[in-house]
């Protein structure tokens, strides 16, 4: 059976791509379709929006507020190292259930963890040591990680607070692959039967640049080419290792983050805030620039590997912006720019000096519960928002 081309798969939703590509991986040479789509594992990269436990172990961040209640209250009922009240996008992607009618590629999705993709929860990299620990997948994402190396940022007068960048995470992947397999063929088979998810990366770079001395949007925007180059290099590395299915997330609406709204209040400039959303317009322009450049880089990668790896862009900006523009439509309350958990008061429930941050004394949880809020702690999303993002990633062509 000939593999479906990258061009042929571009019209399918991510679920359709997973169903189609996995048939090739599991039935190569057999001429038969397996009874269900099946990948062996997921390898995940990124920062706190994808981290399921590494920052809780890393000395630079261990013991942070995200390791304390009320983090994890919604689903796990305890802190797990996830920067949310519950599950992250990667949790929904790895465990999402679907029924695929193979004849028509019709996909009906439900919000529960069953068997369709059979992706086990990946082990946080810093929580494992042996091949047995990593055989079911690995999450390399670290809260606070940057796309660019700390030394590069320092050369630009920018201070990062976590000694982990995307290049560190890709080197960790190479180490794990060496641990899991001895031969080049075995390594390529492992990569081919895995889903690679690159969560949002670069937000911390831009945030640190904006906060550095006389940081400006233009200074932050000057990092875009370097950040996109690093992401492209990381995706190229996993494709070279044998990856067949790669999902790369874009940037979130930076100017809609309660943290950014509290840290960078506008003055008399009538163009500072977007009149429709209340978000900082130029910060969102920066996010949109990042996303345009990222999508072009992924387009070039597809051209470089025709008929090979399927590389999909995952839109995080669109679902979040839609929820902020029409919160009631998506089940959220009337204050989509306010954090659910915090002690900052109106309008964003976030203090610029970080006092009363979620998980510290003086913070409380919104009375209507996290499911009514877009933002959990002013920086990270609620489980409800993460579910919305994951649904959009999985079902949009």
C-alpha positions in Angstrom: 0.0 0.0 0.0 1.5 3.3 -1.0 1.8 5.9 1.8 -0.6 8.8 1.5 1.2 12.0 0.4 1.6 15.0 2.7 -0.4 17.0 0.1 -3.2 14.5 0.1 -3.5 14.5 3.9 -3.5 18.3 4.2 -7.3 18.4 3.7 -8.0 16.1 6.6 -8.4 17.1 10.2 -5.6 16.0 12.6 -7.8 13.0 13.6 -8.1 12.1 9.9 -4.4 12.4 9.5 -3.7 10.2 12.5 -6.1 7.6 11.2 -4.6 7.6 7.7 -0.9 7.7 8.6 -1.2 5.0 11.3 -2.7 2.6 8.7 0.6 2.9 6.8 2.8 2.4 9.9 0.9 -0.6 11.2 0.1 -2.4 7.9 3.3 -1.7 5.8 3.7 -4.7 3.5 0.6 -6.5 4.7 -2.0 -4.9 2.4 -4.5 -4.9 5.2 -5.9 -2.2 7.4 -5.6 -2.7 11.2 -8.9 -2.8 13.1 -8.2 0.6 14.7 -5.7 3.4 14.4 -2.8 2.8 16.8 0.3 4.7 17.7 2.8 3.5 20.3 3.6 6.7 22.1 3.8 10.5 22.1 6.9 12.6 22.4 6.1 16.2 23.6 8.1 19.4 23.7 7.5 22.9 24.8 7.0 25.0 27.9 4.5 25.2 30.8 1.5 24.9 28.5 2.7 21.3 27.7 4.7 20.4 30.9 3.1 17.5 32.9 5.7 17.4 35.6 9.3 18.4 34.7 9.3 21.8 36.2 8.2 20.2 39.5 11.5 18.3 39.5 13.9 20.7 37.9 15.8 22.4 40.8 15.3 25.9 39.3 11.5 25.6 39.5 10.8 22.8 42.0 8.4 23.8 44.8 6.8 26.6 42.7 3.2 27.6 43.3 2.0 25.1 40.6 3.0 22.3 42.9 0.5 23.5 45.5 -3.3 23.4 45.7 -5.5 24.5 44.1 -3.5 23.4 41.0 -5.0 20.1 39.7 -8.3 20.6 41.5 -10.6 19.9 38.6 -9.5 16.5 37.2 -6.7 15.1 39.2 -7.9 16.5 42.6 -4.2 17.2 43.5 -1.3 19.1 42.1 0.6 17.1 39.4 3.1 19.6 38.2 0.7 20.8 35.5 0.2 24.6 35.4 -3.6 24.4 35.3 -6.6 23.4 37.4 -6.7 20.2 35.4 -5.7 18.7 32.1 -3.5 20.3 29.4 -3.9 20.2 25.6 -1.3 17.4 25.4 -3.5 15.3 27.8 -6.5 15.7 25.5 -4.5 15.0 22.4 -2.9 11.9 23.8 -6.1 10.5 25.3 -8.8 11.8 23.0 -11.3 9.2 21.9 -12.8 8.9 18.4 -14.7 6.5 16.2 -13.4 6.4 12.7 -15.6 5.2 9.9 -12.8 4.3 7.5 -14.9 4.1 4.4 -15.8 7.8 4.5 -13.2 9.0 7.0 -16.1 10.3 9.2 -14.9 11.1 12.7 -17.1 11.4 15.7 -15.3 12.7 18.8 -16.3 12.3 22.4 -14.7 13.9 25.5 -13.5 10.9 27.3 -10.4 8.7 27.5 -11.0 5.4 25.7 -9.0 3.5 23.1 -9.0 5.0 19.7 -5.5 6.3 19.4 -4.2 4.3 22.4 -1.6 6.9 23.3 -0.4 6.4 26.9 0.4 9.3 29.1 4.1 10.2 28.4 6.5 10.1 31.3 8.0 13.5 32.2 11.6 13.3 31.1 13.1 14.3 34.5 11.0 11.6 36.2 12.5 8.7 34.3 15.9 7.0 34.2 15.6 3.7 32.3 14.3 2.5 29.0 11.3 1.0 30.7 10.4 4.5 32.1 10.4 6.0 28.6 9.0 3.2 26.4 5.4 4.5 26.6 6.4 8.0 25.6 8.2 11.0 27.0 7.2 14.6 27.8 10.3 16.9 27.4 8.4 20.2 28.0 9.5 22.3 30.9 7.6 25.2 32.5 9.6 28.4 31.9 11.6 26.9 29.0 12.5 29.3 26.2 12.9 28.6 22.5 16.3 30.3 22.4 19.3 29.3 24.5 19.8 31.3 27.6 23.3 32.4 26.4 21.7 33.8 23.2 19.1 35.7 25.1 21.8 37.1 27.5 23.7 38.4 24.5 20.6 40.4 23.7 20.3 41.7 27.2 17.5 39.4 28.1 17.4 37.3 31.3 15.8 33.8 31.3 15.0 32.1 34.6 15.0 28.5 33.6 18.1 26.9 32.2 16.2 24.9 29.5 15.6 25.7 25.9 14.1 23.8 23.0 17.6 22.7 21.9 18.0 21.0 25.3 14.7 19.2 24.9 15.6 17.9 21.5 19.0 16.6 22.9 17.0 14.9 25.6 15.0 13.2 22.9 18.1 12.0 21.2 19.4 10.6 24.5 16.1 8.7 25.0 16.1 7.3 21.5 19.6 5.9 22.1 18.3 4.4 25.4 15.3 2.8 23.7 17.1 1.3 20.7 20.5 0.2 19.6 20.3 0.1 15.8 19.4 2.9 13.5 16.5 0.8 12.1 15.0 0.3 15.5 15.3 4.0 16.3 13.5 5.0 13.0 10.7 2.5 13.7 10.2 4.0 17.2 10.1 7.5 15.7 7.8 6.4 12.8 5.2 4.8 15.2 5.1 7.9 17.5 3.3 11.2 17.5 5.5 14.3 18.0 3.8 17.3 19.6 5.6 20.6 19.8 3.6 22.7 22.1 3.7 26.5 22.1 7.3 27.7 22.6 8.6 31.3 22.4 6.1 33.0 24.7 8.7 33.2 27.5 11.3 34.6 25.1 8.9 37.4 24.0 7.8 38.0 27.6 11.3 38.3 28.9 12.3 40.6 26.0 9.3 42.9 26.7 10.2 43.0 30.4 14.0 43.6 29.9 15.1 47.1 30.7 13.6 49.3 28.0 12.1 46.3 26.2 9.8 47.2 23.3 7.6 45.2 21.0 10.1 45.9 18.2 12.9 44.3 20.3 10.7 41.3 21.0 9.8 41.1 17.3 13.4 41.0 16.4 13.6 37.6 18.0 11.0 36.1 15.7 13.3 34.9 12.9 15.6 33.2 15.5 12.8 31.6 17.3 11.3 30.2 14.1 14.7 28.9 13.0 15.1 27.0 16.3 11.6 25.5 16.0 12.3 24.5 12.4 15.6 23.0 13.4 13.9 20.9 16.2 11.2 19.7 13.8 13.8 18.8 11.2 15.8 16.8 13.8 12.8 14.6 14.7 12.0 14.1 11.0 15.6 13.1 10.4 15.2 10.6 13.2 12.3 9.0 11.4 9.2 10.9 12.6 6.2 10.5 10.3 3.6 12.6 12.2 4.5 16.0 13.7 2.2 18.6 15.2 3.6 22.1 15.8 1.6 24.6 17.9 1.6 28.3 17.2 1.6 31.2 19.6 -1.3 32.2 21.9 -2.7 35.7 21.9 0.0 37.3 24.0 -1.9 40.6 24.5 -4.9 38.8 26.0 -2.9 37.2 28.9 -4.0 38.7 32.3 -0.3 38.7 33.3 0.6 40.9 30.3 -2.4 43.2 30.7 -1.4 43.8 34.4 2.3 44.2 33.7 1.9 46.5 30.7 -1.1 48.8 31.4 -1.9 51.2 28.5 -1.8 55.0 28.7 -3.8 57.6 26.8 -3.0 55.9 23.4 -6.4 55.0 22.0 -4.8 52.3 19.8 -3.2 50.5 22.7 -6.1 48.1 23.4 -8.1 46.3 20.8 -11.6 47.8 21.1 -13.3 44.5 20.5 -11.4 42.3 22.9 -9.6 44.6 25.3 -6.3 42.9 24.6 -3.0 44.7 24.0 -3.1 45.1 20.2 0.6 45.3 19.4 1.3 42.2 21.6 -1.2 40.3 19.6 0.4 41.6 16.4 3.6 40.0 17.6 1.9 36.7 18.2 0.3 36.9 14.7 3.7 37.6 13.1 5.2 34.6 14.9 2.3 32.4 13.6 2.7 33.6 10.0 6.4 33.0 10.0 5.9 29.6 11.7 3.4 28.5 9.1 5.6 29.5 6.3 8.5 27.5 7.9 6.3 24.5 8.2 5.2 24.9 4.5 8.9 24.9 3.5 9.5 21.8 5.6 6.7 20.0 3.8 8.3 20.9 0.5 11.6 19.6 1.7 10.1 16.2 2.7 7.4 15.5 0.0 5.6 12.3 0.6 7.4 11.8 3.9 6.5 13.2 7.3 3.1 14.9 7.8 3.8 18.2 9.5 0.7 19.9 10.8 0.3 23.4 12.3 -1.9 23.6 15.5 -3.7 26.9 15.9 -3.8 28.0 19.5 -4.4 31.6 18.8 -7.8 31.2 17.0 -9.6 29.2 19.7 -8.4 31.4 22.5 -9.2 34.6 20.7 -12.7 33.3 19.8 -13.4 32.4 23.4 -12.4 35.9 24.5 -14.4 37.6 21.8 -17.6 35.5 22.5 -17.2 33.9 26.0 -20.8 33.0 26.4 -20.8 31.1 23.1 -18.1 28.8 24.5 -19.4 28.4 28.0 -17.3 31.0 29.7 -18.3 33.9 32.0 -18.4 37.6 31.2 -14.8 38.4 32.3 -12.6 36.4 29.9 -9.5 38.5 30.6 -9.5 37.8 34.3 -7.7 35.0 35.9 -9.8 32.5 37.9 -7.2 31.9 40.6 -5.3 34.8 42.1 -5.5 37.7 44.5 -5.1 40.7 42.2 -8.7 42.1 42.2 -10.3 43.9 39.2 -10.0 43.8 36.3 -7.5 41.0 35.7 -7.2 39.3 39.1 -3.4 39.5 38.7 -0.9 41.7 40.5 2.0 43.1 38.6 4.3 42.4 41.6 3.1 38.7 41.6 1.8 38.9 45.2 -1.3 36.8 45.7 -0.3 34.5 42.7 -2.4 31.4 42.5 -1.2 28.8 45.0 0.3 31.4 47.4 -1.3 33.0 50.4 -3.9 35.6 49.5 -5.1 33.9 46.4 -8.6 32.4 45.9 -10.4 30.5 43.2 -13.3 32.2 41.3 -16.6 31.5 42.8 -18.2 30.1 39.6 -15.4 27.5 39.3 -12.5 27.3 36.7 -14.8 26.0 33.9 -16.2 29.5 33.5 -12.8 31.1 33.0 -10.4 31.2 30.0 -7.3 31.8 32.2 -6.5 29.8 35.2 -3.8 31.8 37.0 -3.2 34.7 34.6 -0.5 32.9 32.6 -1.9 29.5 31.9 -5.3 28.2 30.7 -8.0 26.4 32.5 -8.8 22.8 31.6 -12.0 24.1 29.9 -9.8 26.2 27.6 -7.3 23.5 27.0 -10.2 21.2 26.0 -11.5 23.8 23.6 -8.0 24.2 22.0 -7.5 20.4 21.7 -10.9 20.0 20.1 -10.0 22.7 17.5 -6.6 21.1 16.8 -8.1 17.6 16.3 -11.1 18.5 14.2 -10.0 21.5 12.0 -8.6 20.7 8.5 
